[in-house]
Amino acid sequence: MQNTASISSETARHVLFHYGRPGGYRPGSFTQKLMEAIDAADVVHTARLRTAYPELVDAMNLAANEPGGIDRLTAIANGTQV
C-alpha cells in the first residue's frame, strides 16, 4: 500500500479530473500536459519525472496501479482520509 501522506487534496482532485472521476477539477494546462507525460512515460522516465514532481507521480501511480487508489484519492480530495 502506497503512503499517501504527501498527496494534497488539490493534487488528488487534479488526478481525479485526469481520469474522469467525480470530485476532480481541471488543473492548468501545464499540469494537464505533465499528467499526460507521466501516463505515457516508461519506468525510467517516470523515475526522472518523480525527482521533480514526486507528489503528482505518486498520485498518478496510486490512481492507475493501486487497488482502491481512486477511492483513496477521493478521500484525500474530500479531506476524509484516515
C-alpha positions as CSV (number, residue, x, y, z in Angstrom):
1,M,0.0,0.0,0.0
2,Q,1.4,3.4,-1.1
3,N,1.9,6.1,1.5
4,T,-0.4,9.0,0.6
5,A,0.6,11.5,3.3
6,S,2.4,13.7,0.7
7,I,-0.6,14.0,-1.7
8,S,-2.5,17.2,-1.2
9,S,-6.2,17.5,-1.8
10,E,-5.6,19.8,-4.7
11,T,-3.3,17.2,-6.4
12,A,-5.9,14.4,-5.7
13,R,-8.6,16.5,-7.4
14,H,-6.4,17.1,-10.4
15,V,-5.7,13.4,-10.8
16,L,-9.4,12.6,-10.4
17,F,-10.2,15.0,-13.2
18,H,-7.5,13.4,-15.4
19,Y,-9.1,10.0,-15.0
20,G,-12.6,11.5,-15.5
21,R,-13.8,10.7,-11.9
22,P,-16.2,12.7,-9.8
23,G,-14.7,15.2,-7.4
24,G,-11.9,16.2,-9.8
25,Y,-11.3,19.6,-11.2
26,R,-9.3,20.8,-14.2
27,P,-5.7,21.9,-13.5
28,G,-3.8,24.4,-15.5
29,S,-2.6,23.4,-19.0
30,F,1.0,22.7,-17.8
31,T,-0.2,20.2,-15.2
32,Q,-2.5,18.6,-17.7
33,K,0.3,18.1,-20.1
34,L,2.6,16.8,-17.3
35,M,0.0,14.2,-16.3
36,E,-0.2,13.1,-19.9
37,A,3.6,12.8,-19.9
38,I,3.5,10.8,-16.7
39,D,0.9,8.4,-18.2
40,A,3.0,7.9,-21.3
41,A,6.4,7.5,-19.6
42,D,8.2,4.3,-19.2
43,V,9.8,3.2,-15.9
44,V,13.0,5.2,-16.4
45,H,11.3,8.4,-17.5
46,T,8.7,8.1,-14.7
47,A,11.5,7.9,-12.2
48,R,13.0,11.0,-13.7
49,L,9.7,12.9,-13.6
50,R,9.3,11.7,-10.0
51,T,12.5,13.6,-8.9
52,A,10.9,16.9,-10.0
53,Y,7.2,16.1,-9.3
54,P,7.0,13.4,-6.6
55,E,3.6,14.3,-5.3
56,L,2.0,14.2,-8.8
57,V,3.7,11.0,-9.9
58,D,2.7,9.3,-6.6
59,A,-0.9,10.4,-7.1
60,M,-0.9,9.2,-10.7
61,N,0.6,5.9,-9.7
62,L,-2.0,5.5,-6.9
63,A,-4.9,6.1,-9.4
64,A,-3.5,3.9,-12.2
65,N,-1.8,1.0,-10.3
66,E,-3.1,0.5,-6.8
67,P,-6.2,-1.4,-5.8
68,G,-8.7,1.1,-4.4
69,G,-6.4,4.0,-5.5
70,I,-9.3,6.1,-6.9
71,D,-11.2,5.7,-3.7
72,R,-8.2,6.8,-1.7
73,L,-7.7,9.8,-3.9
74,T,-11.3,10.7,-3.5
75,A,-10.9,10.5,0.3
76,I,-7.9,12.8,0.1
77,A,-9.7,15.2,-2.1
78,N,-12.6,15.3,0.3
79,G,-10.4,15.6,3.4
80,T,-11.8,12.3,4.8
81,Q,-8.7,10.2,4.6
82,V,-7.9,8.4,7.8
